[in-house]
């Protein structure tokens, strides 16, 4: 689990939900950037 959540054991349920939603969005973005870079390398 994230250090952020471990340091805040009193985090509300809504905070946890928002944290994981943000984490998922960041992961999706990183994968999209990686995919585009691989496609660009392939096309060249």
C-alpha distance matrix in Angstrom:
0.0 3.7 6.6 8.4 6.9 7.0 10.4 11.4 11.4 14.4 13.0 15.3 14.7 16.3 14.0 10.9 13.2 14.4 11.1 10.4 14.1 14.2 11.5 13.7 16.8 15.9 15.2 18.5 20.3 19.4 20.6 23.7 24.6 24.3 26.4 29.0 29.3 29.9 32.4 34.1 34.4 35.8 38.3 39.6
3.7 0.0 3.8 5.2 5.4 6.3 8.7 10.0 11.2 14.0 12.2 14.8 14.9 15.7 12.8 10.5 13.0 13.1 9.5 9.8 13.3 12.4 10.0 13.0 15.5 14.1 14.1 17.6 18.8 17.9 19.7 22.6 23.0 23.1 25.6 27.8 27.9 29.0 31.5 32.9 33.3 35.0 37.3 38.4
6.6 3.8 0.0 3.8 5.4 4.9 6.0 8.5 10.3 13.3 12.3 15.5 16.4 17.3 14.0 12.4 15.5 15.3 11.7 12.9 16.2 14.9 12.9 16.3 18.3 16.6 17.1 20.6 21.3 20.3 22.5 25.3 25.3 25.5 28.3 30.2 30.1 31.3 34.0 35.1 35.4 37.4 39.7 40.5
8.4 5.2 3.8 0.0 3.8 5.5 5.4 6.5 9.2 11.3 9.6 12.8 14.1 14.4 10.9 10.0 13.2 12.5 9.2 11.4 14.3 12.8 11.8 15.3 16.9 15.5 16.8 20.1 20.5 20.2 22.6 25.0 25.1 25.8 28.5 30.1 30.3 31.9 34.3 35.3 35.9 38.0 40.0 40.9
6.9 5.4 5.4 3.8 0.0 3.8 5.4 5.0 6.4 8.7 7.0 10.1 11.1 12.3 9.2 7.7 11.2 11.5 8.6 10.3 13.6 13.2 12.2 15.3 17.5 16.8 17.7 20.7 21.8 21.7 23.7 26.1 26.8 27.4 29.7 31.6 32.1 33.4 35.7 37.0 37.7 39.5 41.6 42.8
7.0 6.3 4.9 5.5 3.8 0.0 3.8 5.4 5.8 9.3 9.2 12.6 13.8 15.6 12.7 11.0 14.6 15.3 12.3 13.6 17.1 16.7 15.3 18.3 20.6 19.7 20.1 23.4 24.6 24.0 25.9 28.7 29.1 29.4 31.8 34.0 34.1 35.2 37.8 39.1 39.5 41.3 43.6 44.7
10.4 8.7 6.0 5.4 5.4 3.8 0.0 3.8 6.1 8.8 9.1 12.9 15.0 16.3 13.1 12.5 16.2 16.2 13.5 15.6 18.7 17.8 16.9 20.2 22.1 20.9 22.0 25.2 25.9 25.4 27.8 30.3 30.4 30.9 33.6 35.4 35.5 36.9 39.5 40.5 41.0 43.0 45.2 46.0
11.4 10.0 8.5 6.5 5.0 5.4 3.8 0.0 3.8 5.3 5.5 9.3 11.8 13.1 10.2 10.1 13.9 14.1 12.0 14.4 17.3 16.8 16.6 19.8 21.5 20.9 22.3 25.2 26.0 26.1 28.3 30.6 31.0 31.9 34.3 36.0 36.5 38.0 40.3 41.4 42.2 44.1 46.1 47.1
11.4 11.2 10.3 9.2 6.4 5.8 6.1 3.8 0.0 3.8 5.5 8.7 10.8 13.2 11.1 10.3 14.0 15.2 13.5 15.2 18.3 18.6 18.1 20.9 23.1 22.9 23.8 26.6 27.9 28.0 29.9 32.3 33.0 33.7 35.9 37.9 38.4 39.7 41.9 43.3 44.1 45.7 47.9 49.1
14.4 14.0 13.3 11.3 8.7 9.3 8.8 5.3 3.8 0.0 3.8 6.3 9.2 11.4 9.8 10.2 13.6 14.6 13.8 16.0 18.6 18.9 19.2 21.9 23.7 23.9 25.2 27.7 28.9 29.5 31.4 33.5 34.4 35.4 37.5 39.3 40.1 41.5 43.5 44.9 45.9 47.5 49.4 50.8
13.0 12.2 12.3 9.6 7.0 9.2 9.1 5.5 5.5 3.8 0.0 3.8 6.6 8.1 6.0 6.7 10.1 10.8 10.2 12.5 14.9 15.3 15.9 18.4 20.1 20.5 22.0 24.3 25.5 26.3 28.2 30.1 31.1 32.3 34.2 35.9 36.9 38.4 40.2 41.6 42.8 44.4 46.1 47.6
15.3 14.8 15.5 12.8 10.1 12.6 12.9 9.3 8.7 6.3 3.8 0.0 3.8 5.3 5.2 6.4 8.7 9.9 10.6 12.6 14.3 15.4 16.6 18.6 20.1 21.2 22.7 24.5 25.9 27.2 28.8 30.4 31.8 33.2 34.7 36.4 37.8 39.2 40.8 42.2 43.7 45.1 46.7 48.4
14.7 14.9 16.4 14.1 11.1 13.8 15.0 11.8 10.8 9.2 6.6 3.8 0.0 3.8 5.5 5.2 6.2 8.7 9.9 10.8 12.3 14.3 15.3 16.6 18.5 20.1 21.1 22.6 24.5 25.9 27.1 28.7 30.5 31.7 33.0 34.8 36.4 37.6 39.0 40.7 42.3 43.4 45.0 46.9
16.3 15.7 17.3 14.4 12.3 15.6 16.3 13.1 13.2 11.4 8.1 5.3 3.8 0.0 3.8 5.4 5.0 6.1 8.5 10.0 10.5 12.2 14.1 15.3 16.4 18.3 19.9 21.0 22.5 24.4 25.8 26.9 28.6 30.3 31.4 32.9 34.7 36.2 37.3 38.9 40.7 41.9 43.2 45.2
14.0 12.8 14.0 10.9 9.2 12.7 13.1 10.2 11.1 9.8 6.0 5.2 5.5 3.8 0.0 3.8 5.4 5.1 6.0 8.7 9.8 10.4 12.1 14.2 15.2 16.4 18.2 19.9 21.0 22.5 24.3 25.6 27.0 28.5 30.1 31.6 33.0 34.6 36.1 37.4 39.0 40.5 41.9 43.6
10.9 10.5 12.4 10.0 7.7 11.0 12.5 10.1 10.3 10.2 6.7 6.4 5.2 5.4 3.8 0.0 3.8 5.4 5.0 6.3 8.6 9.9 10.5 12.3 14.2 15.3 16.4 18.3 20.0 21.1 22.6 24.3 25.8 27.0 28.5 30.3 31.7 32.9 34.6 36.2 37.5 38.9 40.6 42.3
13.2 13.0 15.5 13.2 11.2 14.6 16.2 13.9 14.0 13.6 10.1 8.7 6.2 5.0 5.4 3.8 0.0 3.8 5.5 5.3 6.2 8.6 9.9 10.6 12.4 14.3 15.3 16.5 18.4 20.1 21.2 22.6 24.5 25.8 26.9 28.7 30.4 31.6 32.9 34.7 36.3 37.4 38.9 40.9
14.4 13.1 15.3 12.5 11.5 15.3 16.2 14.1 15.2 14.6 10.8 9.9 8.7 6.1 5.1 5.4 3.8 0.0 3.8 5.5 5.0 6.1 8.5 9.8 10.5 12.2 14.2 15.3 16.5 18.4 20.0 21.0 22.6 24.4 25.6 27.0 28.7 30.3 31.5 32.9 34.7 36.1 37.3 39.2
11.1 9.5 11.7 9.2 8.6 12.3 13.5 12.0 13.5 13.8 10.2 10.6 9.9 8.5 6.0 5.0 5.5 3.8 0.0 3.8 5.5 5.2 6.1 8.6 9.9 10.6 12.3 14.3 15.4 16.6 18.4 20.0 21.2 22.6 24.3 25.9 27.1 28.7 30.3 31.7 33.1 34.6 36.2 37.8
10.4 9.8 12.9 11.4 10.3 13.6 15.6 14.4 15.2 16.0 12.5 12.6 10.8 10.0 8.7 6.3 5.3 5.5 3.8 0.0 3.8 5.4 4.9 6.1 8.5 9.7 10.3 12.1 14.1 15.2 16.4 18.2 19.9 20.9 22.3 24.2 25.7 26.8 28.4 30.1 31.5 32.7 34.4 36.2
14.1 13.3 16.2 14.3 13.6 17.1 18.7 17.3 18.3 18.6 14.9 14.3 12.3 10.5 9.8 8.6 6.2 5.0 5.5 3.8 0.0 3.8 5.4 5.1 6.2 8.7 9.9 10.6 12.4 14.4 15.4 16.5 18.5 20.1 21.0 22.6 24.5 25.8 26.9 28.6 30.4 31.5 32.8 34.9
14.2 12.4 14.9 12.8 13.2 16.7 17.8 16.8 18.6 18.9 15.3 15.4 14.3 12.2 10.4 9.9 8.6 6.1 5.2 5.4 3.8 0.0 3.8 5.4 5.1 6.2 8.6 9.9 10.6 12.4 14.3 15.3 16.6 18.4 19.9 21.2 22.7 24.4 25.7 27.0 28.8 30.3 31.6 33.2
11.5 10.0 12.9 11.8 12.2 15.3 16.9 16.6 18.1 19.2 15.9 16.6 15.3 14.1 12.1 10.5 9.9 8.5 6.1 4.9 5.4 3.8 0.0 3.8 5.5 5.2 6.2 8.6 9.9 10.7 12.4 14.3 15.5 16.6 18.3 20.1 21.3 22.6 24.4 25.8 27.1 28.6 30.3 31.9
13.7 13.0 16.3 15.3 15.3 18.3 20.2 19.8 20.9 21.9 18.4 18.6 16.6 15.3 14.2 12.3 10.6 9.8 8.6 6.1 5.1 5.4 3.8 0.0 3.8 5.4 5.1 6.1 8.6 9.9 10.6 12.2 14.3 15.3 16.3 18.3 20.0 21.0 22.4 24.2 25.7 26.8 28.4 30.4
16.8 15.5 18.3 16.9 17.5 20.6 22.1 21.5 23.1 23.7 20.1 20.1 18.5 16.4 15.2 14.2 12.4 10.5 9.9 8.5 6.2 5.1 5.5 3.8 0.0 3.8 5.4 5.1 6.2 8.7 10.0 10.5 12.4 14.3 15.2 16.5 18.4 20.0 21.0 22.5 24.4 25.6 26.8 28.8
15.9 14.1 16.6 15.5 16.8 19.7 20.9 20.9 22.9 23.9 20.5 21.2 20.1 18.3 16.4 15.3 14.3 12.2 10.6 9.7 8.7 6.2 5.2 5.4 3.8 0.0 3.8 5.5 5.1 6.3 8.7 9.9 10.6 12.4 14.2 15.4 16.6 18.4 20.0 21.1 22.7 24.4 25.8 27.3
15.2 14.1 17.1 16.8 17.7 20.1 22.0 22.3 23.8 25.2 22.0 22.7 21.1 19.9 18.2 16.4 15.3 14.2 12.3 10.3 9.9 8.6 6.2 5.1 5.4 3.8 0.0 3.8 5.4 5.1 6.2 8.6 10.0 10.6 12.2 14.3 15.4 16.5 18.3 20.0 21.2 22.5 24.3 26.0
18.5 17.6 20.6 20.1 20.7 23.4 25.2 25.2 26.6 27.7 24.3 24.5 22.6 21.0 19.9 18.3 16.5 15.3 14.3 12.1 10.6 9.9 8.6 6.1 5.1 5.5 3.8 0.0 3.8 5.5 5.2 6.2 8.7 9.9 10.4 12.3 14.3 15.3 16.4 18.3 20.0 20.9 22.4 24.4
20.3 18.8 21.3 20.5 21.8 24.6 25.9 26.0 27.9 28.9 25.5 25.9 24.5 22.5 21.0 20.0 18.4 16.5 15.4 14.1 12.4 10.6 9.9 8.6 6.2 5.1 5.4 3.8 0.0 3.8 5.4 5.1 6.2 8.6 9.8 10.6 12.3 14.3 15.3 16.5 18.4 19.9 21.0 22.7
19.4 17.9 20.3 20.2 21.7 24.0 25.4 26.1 28.0 29.5 26.3 27.2 25.9 24.4 22.5 21.1 20.1 18.4 16.6 15.2 14.4 12.4 10.7 9.9 8.7 6.3 5.1 5.5 3.8 0.0 3.8 5.4 5.2 6.2 8.6 10.0 10.6 12.3 14.3 15.4 16.6 18.3 20.0 21.3
20.6 19.7 22.5 22.6 23.7 25.9 27.8 28.3 29.9 31.4 28.2 28.8 27.1 25.8 24.3 22.6 21.2 20.0 18.4 16.4 15.4 14.3 12.4 10.6 10.0 8.7 6.2 5.2 5.4 3.8 0.0 3.8 5.5 5.0 6.0 8.6 9.8 10.5 12.2 14.1 15.3 16.3 18.2 20.0
23.7 22.6 25.3 25.0 26.1 28.7 30.3 30.6 32.3 33.5 30.1 30.4 28.7 26.9 25.6 24.3 22.6 21.0 20.0 18.2 16.5 15.3 14.3 12.2 10.5 9.9 8.6 6.2 5.1 5.4 3.8 0.0 3.8 5.4 5.0 6.1 8.6 9.9 10.5 12.2 14.2 15.2 16.3 18.4
24.6 23.0 25.3 25.1 26.8 29.1 30.4 31.0 33.0 34.4 31.1 31.8 30.5 28.6 27.0 25.8 24.5 22.6 21.2 19.9 18.5 16.6 15.5 14.3 12.4 10.6 10.0 8.7 6.2 5.2 5.5 3.8 0.0 3.8 5.5 5.2 6.2 8.6 9.9 10.5 12.3 14.2 15.3 16.7
24.3 23.1 25.5 25.8 27.4 29.4 30.9 31.9 33.7 35.4 32.3 33.2 31.7 30.3 28.5 27.0 25.8 24.4 22.6 20.9 20.1 18.4 16.6 15.3 14.3 12.4 10.6 9.9 8.6 6.2 5.0 5.4 3.8 0.0 3.8 5.5 5.1 6.2 8.6 9.9 10.6 12.3 14.2 15.5
26.4 25.6 28.3 28.5 29.7 31.8 33.6 34.3 35.9 37.5 34.2 34.7 33.0 31.4 30.1 28.5 26.9 25.6 24.3 22.3 21.0 19.9 18.3 16.3 15.2 14.2 12.2 10.4 9.8 8.6 6.0 5.0 5.5 3.8 0.0 3.8 5.5 5.2 6.1 8.6 9.9 10.5 12.2 14.3
29.0 27.8 30.2 30.1 31.6 34.0 35.4 36.0 37.9 39.3 35.9 36.4 34.8 32.9 31.6 30.3 28.7 27.0 25.9 24.2 22.6 21.2 20.1 18.3 16.5 15.4 14.3 12.3 10.6 10.0 8.6 6.1 5.2 5.5 3.8 0.0 3.8 5.4 5.0 6.1 8.6 9.7 10.4 12.3
29.3 27.9 30.1 30.3 32.1 34.1 35.5 36.5 38.4 40.1 36.9 37.8 36.4 34.7 33.0 31.7 30.4 28.7 27.1 25.7 24.5 22.7 21.3 20.0 18.4 16.6 15.4 14.3 12.3 10.6 9.8 8.6 6.2 5.1 5.5 3.8 0.0 3.8 5.4 5.1 6.1 8.6 9.9 10.7
29.9 29.0 31.3 31.9 33.4 35.2 36.9 38.0 39.7 41.5 38.4 39.2 37.6 36.2 34.6 32.9 31.6 30.3 28.7 26.8 25.8 24.4 22.6 21.0 20.0 18.4 16.5 15.3 14.3 12.3 10.5 9.9 8.6 6.2 5.2 5.4 3.8 0.0 3.8 5.4 5.1 6.1 8.6 10.0
32.4 31.5 34.0 34.3 35.7 37.8 39.5 40.3 41.9 43.5 40.2 40.8 39.0 37.3 36.1 34.6 32.9 31.5 30.3 28.4 26.9 25.7 24.4 22.4 21.0 20.0 18.3 16.4 15.3 14.3 12.2 10.5 9.9 8.6 6.1 5.0 5.4 3.8 0.0 3.8 5.4 5.0 6.1 8.6
34.1 32.9 35.1 35.3 37.0 39.1 40.5 41.4 43.3 44.9 41.6 42.2 40.7 38.9 37.4 36.2 34.7 32.9 31.7 30.1 28.6 27.0 25.8 24.2 22.5 21.1 20.0 18.3 16.5 15.4 14.1 12.2 10.5 9.9 8.6 6.1 5.1 5.4 3.8 0.0 3.8 5.4 5.2 6.3
34.4 33.3 35.4 35.9 37.7 39.5 41.0 42.2 44.1 45.9 42.8 43.7 42.3 40.7 39.0 37.5 36.3 34.7 33.1 31.5 30.4 28.8 27.1 25.7 24.4 22.7 21.2 20.0 18.4 16.6 15.3 14.2 12.3 10.6 9.9 8.6 6.1 5.1 5.4 3.8 0.0 3.8 5.5 5.3
35.8 35.0 37.4 38.0 39.5 41.3 43.0 44.1 45.7 47.5 44.4 45.1 43.4 41.9 40.5 38.9 37.4 36.1 34.6 32.7 31.5 30.3 28.6 26.8 25.6 24.4 22.5 20.9 19.9 18.3 16.3 15.2 14.2 12.3 10.5 9.7 8.6 6.1 5.0 5.4 3.8 0.0 3.8 5.5
38.3 37.3 39.7 40.0 41.6 43.6 45.2 46.1 47.9 49.4 46.1 46.7 45.0 43.2 41.9 40.6 38.9 37.3 36.2 34.4 32.8 31.6 30.3 28.4 26.8 25.8 24.3 22.4 21.0 20.0 18.2 16.3 15.3 14.2 12.2 10.4 9.9 8.6 6.1 5.2 5.5 3.8 0.0 3.8
39.6 38.4 40.5 40.9 42.8 44.7 46.0 47.1 49.1 50.8 47.6 48.4 46.9 45.2 43.6 42.3 40.9 39.2 37.8 36.2 34.9 33.2 31.9 30.4 28.8 27.3 26.0 24.4 22.7 21.3 20.0 18.4 16.7 15.5 14.3 12.3 10.7 10.0 8.6 6.3 5.3 5.5 3.8 0.0
